[in-house]
Amino acid sequence: MVKFVMPKGCSVETQKFMRDVVKELNARKAIQNIDLGALRMLATSYEMYLQATEIMLQEGPVIMIKYERAANPAQNIATKNYAQVMKIMTEYGLTIKSRGSIKSLKSDKEEDSPLDQFLKKGAREKR
């Protein structure tokens, strides 16, 4: 079982998210101590995404910068960190789509589809 120490300054929401992530990965035996750096990056990126998103929700997507309307710089921060979070989550099978590709979730012996069985049977009969 891998124990993860939360980076200082993370919100309660990030702490809860990371507890759930580490619990799930430990249950699947899908992480080792070498993964702690990636988990730290996930926690940090998730926290930065939350903070930037909160700013965007308060200020809006367009703000005044030196008498001109401009895109809120928080949008760039949110977008970059969202991409990082999704990349790490995908690597560890924490998205709906990527869960199926985690080796520990797949059965050791995958059954052939009816089409595969038919084709194999036909190949054996031709010999």
C-alpha positions as a Markdown table, in Angstrom:
| # | Residue | x | y | z |
|---|---|---|---|---|
| 1 | Met | 0.0 | 0.0 | 0.0 |
| 2 | Val | 1.4 | 3.4 | -1.1 |
| 3 | Lys | 1.0 | 6.3 | 1.3 |
| 4 | Phe | 0.8 | 9.8 | -0.2 |
| 5 | Val | 1.7 | 13.0 | 1.6 |
| 6 | Met | -0.4 | 15.9 | 0.3 |
| 7 | Pro | 1.6 | 19.0 | -0.8 |
| 8 | Lys | 1.1 | 22.0 | 1.6 |
| 9 | Gly | -1.5 | 24.6 | 0.8 |
| 10 | Cys | -3.9 | 22.3 | -1.0 |
| 11 | Ser | -7.6 | 22.9 | -0.6 |
| 12 | Val | -10.0 | 20.6 | 1.1 |
| 13 | Glu | -11.4 | 19.7 | -2.3 |
| 14 | Thr | -8.0 | 18.7 | -3.6 |
| 15 | Gln | -7.3 | 16.7 | -0.5 |
| 16 | Lys | -10.5 | 14.7 | -0.8 |
| 17 | Phe | -9.9 | 14.1 | -4.5 |
| 18 | Met | -6.4 | 12.8 | -3.9 |
| 19 | Arg | -7.5 | 10.6 | -1.0 |
| 20 | Asp | -10.0 | 9.0 | -3.4 |
| 21 | Val | -7.5 | 8.7 | -6.2 |
| 22 | Val | -4.8 | 7.0 | -3.9 |
| 23 | Lys | -7.5 | 4.8 | -2.3 |
| 24 | Glu | -8.7 | 3.6 | -5.8 |
| 25 | Leu | -5.1 | 3.0 | -7.1 |
| 26 | Asn | -4.1 | 1.1 | -4.0 |
| 27 | Ala | -7.2 | -1.0 | -4.2 |
| 28 | Arg | -6.3 | -2.0 | -7.8 |
| 29 | Lys | -2.6 | -2.4 | -6.8 |
| 30 | Ala | -1.9 | 0.0 | -9.7 |
| 31 | Ile | 0.7 | 2.2 | -8.0 |
| 32 | Gln | 4.1 | 1.9 | -6.3 |
| 33 | Asn | 6.2 | 4.3 | -4.4 |
| 34 | Ile | 7.9 | 5.4 | -7.6 |
| 35 | Asp | 4.5 | 6.9 | -8.6 |
| 36 | Leu | 4.5 | 9.4 | -5.8 |
| 37 | Gly | 6.0 | 12.2 | -8.0 |
| 38 | Ala | 3.2 | 11.8 | -10.5 |
| 39 | Leu | 0.6 | 11.9 | -7.7 |
| 40 | Arg | 2.2 | 15.1 | -6.4 |
| 41 | Met | 2.0 | 16.6 | -9.9 |
| 42 | Leu | -1.6 | 15.5 | -10.1 |
| 43 | Ala | -2.4 | 17.1 | -6.8 |
| 44 | Thr | -0.6 | 20.4 | -7.7 |
| 45 | Ser | -2.2 | 20.6 | -11.2 |
| 46 | Tyr | -5.6 | 19.8 | -9.8 |
| 47 | Glu | -5.2 | 22.6 | -7.2 |
| 48 | Met | -4.0 | 25.1 | -9.8 |
| 49 | Tyr | -7.0 | 24.2 | -12.0 |
| 50 | Leu | -9.4 | 24.7 | -9.2 |
| 51 | Gln | -7.9 | 28.1 | -8.2 |
| 52 | Ala | -7.8 | 29.3 | -11.8 |
| 53 | Thr | -11.4 | 28.2 | -12.4 |
| 54 | Glu | -12.6 | 30.0 | -9.2 |
| 55 | Ile | -11.0 | 33.2 | -10.5 |
| 56 | Met | -12.7 | 32.7 | -13.9 |
| 57 | Leu | -16.0 | 32.2 | -12.2 |
| 58 | Gln | -15.6 | 35.4 | -10.2 |
| 59 | Glu | -14.1 | 37.6 | -12.8 |
| 60 | Gly | -15.5 | 36.1 | -16.0 |
| 61 | Pro | -13.6 | 35.1 | -19.2 |
| 62 | Val | -12.9 | 38.7 | -20.3 |
| 63 | Ile | -11.4 | 41.4 | -18.0 |
| 64 | Met | -10.0 | 44.9 | -18.3 |
| 65 | Ile | -6.3 | 45.2 | -18.6 |
| 66 | Lys | -4.9 | 48.7 | -19.1 |
| 67 | Tyr | -8.2 | 50.1 | -20.4 |
| 68 | Glu | -8.7 | 47.3 | -22.9 |
| 69 | Arg | -10.8 | 44.2 | -22.7 |
| 70 | Ala | -8.7 | 41.0 | -22.8 |
| 71 | Ala | -9.0 | 37.3 | -22.2 |
| 72 | Asn | -8.6 | 36.5 | -18.5 |
| 73 | Pro | -5.1 | 35.1 | -17.9 |
| 74 | Ala | -6.6 | 32.6 | -15.5 |
| 75 | Gln | -8.1 | 30.8 | -18.6 |
| 76 | Asn | -4.6 | 29.9 | -19.7 |
| 77 | Ile | -3.7 | 28.6 | -16.3 |
| 78 | Ala | -6.9 | 26.6 | -16.0 |
| 79 | Thr | -6.6 | 25.1 | -19.5 |
| 80 | Lys | -2.9 | 24.0 | -19.1 |
| 81 | Asn | -3.6 | 22.4 | -15.7 |
| 82 | Tyr | -6.8 | 20.7 | -16.9 |
| 83 | Ala | -4.7 | 19.1 | -19.7 |
| 84 | Gln | -2.1 | 18.0 | -17.2 |
| 85 | Val | -4.7 | 16.5 | -14.8 |
| 86 | Met | -6.4 | 14.6 | -17.7 |
| 87 | Lys | -3.1 | 13.3 | -18.9 |
| 88 | Ile | -2.0 | 11.9 | -15.6 |
| 89 | Met | -5.5 | 10.5 | -14.9 |
| 90 | Thr | -5.5 | 8.8 | -18.2 |
| 91 | Glu | -2.1 | 7.2 | -17.6 |
| 92 | Tyr | -3.4 | 5.7 | -14.3 |
| 93 | Gly | -6.8 | 4.6 | -15.7 |
| 94 | Leu | -8.8 | 7.2 | -13.8 |
| 95 | Thr | -11.0 | 8.2 | -16.6 |
| 96 | Ile | -14.0 | 6.2 | -17.8 |
| 97 | Lys | -12.4 | 5.4 | -21.2 |
| 98 | Ser | -8.9 | 4.6 | -19.8 |
| 99 | Arg | -10.1 | 2.3 | -17.1 |
| 100 | Gly | -10.5 | -0.6 | -19.6 |
| 101 | Ser | -6.8 | -0.4 | -20.6 |
| 102 | Ile | -5.4 | -0.9 | -17.2 |
| 103 | Lys | -3.7 | -4.3 | -17.1 |
| 104 | Ser | -4.9 | -5.1 | -13.6 |
| 105 | Leu | -8.5 | -4.5 | -14.5 |
| 106 | Lys | -8.5 | -6.9 | -17.5 |
| 107 | Ser | -9.0 | -10.6 | -17.0 |
| 108 | Asp | -6.0 | -12.8 | -17.5 |
| 109 | Lys | -7.8 | -14.8 | -20.1 |
| 110 | Glu | -9.9 | -12.7 | -22.5 |
| 111 | Glu | -12.6 | -14.7 | -24.2 |
| 112 | Asp | -12.9 | -14.7 | -28.0 |
| 113 | Ser | -15.9 | -13.0 | -29.6 |
| 114 | Pro | -18.3 | -15.3 | -31.6 |
| 115 | Leu | -16.7 | -13.9 | -34.8 |
| 116 | Asp | -13.2 | -14.9 | -33.5 |
| 117 | Gln | -14.4 | -18.4 | -32.6 |
| 118 | Phe | -16.0 | -18.8 | -36.0 |
| 119 | Leu | -12.8 | -17.7 | -37.9 |
| 120 | Lys | -10.5 | -19.9 | -35.8 |
| 121 | Lys | -12.8 | -22.9 | -36.3 |
| 122 | Gly | -12.8 | -22.2 | -40.1 |
| 123 | Ala | -9.0 | -22.0 | -40.1 |
| 124 | Arg | -8.6 | -25.3 | -38.3 |
| 125 | Glu | -11.1 | -27.0 | -40.7 |
| 126 | Lys | -9.1 | -25.9 | -43.8 |
| 127 | Arg | -5.9 | -27.7 | -42.6 |
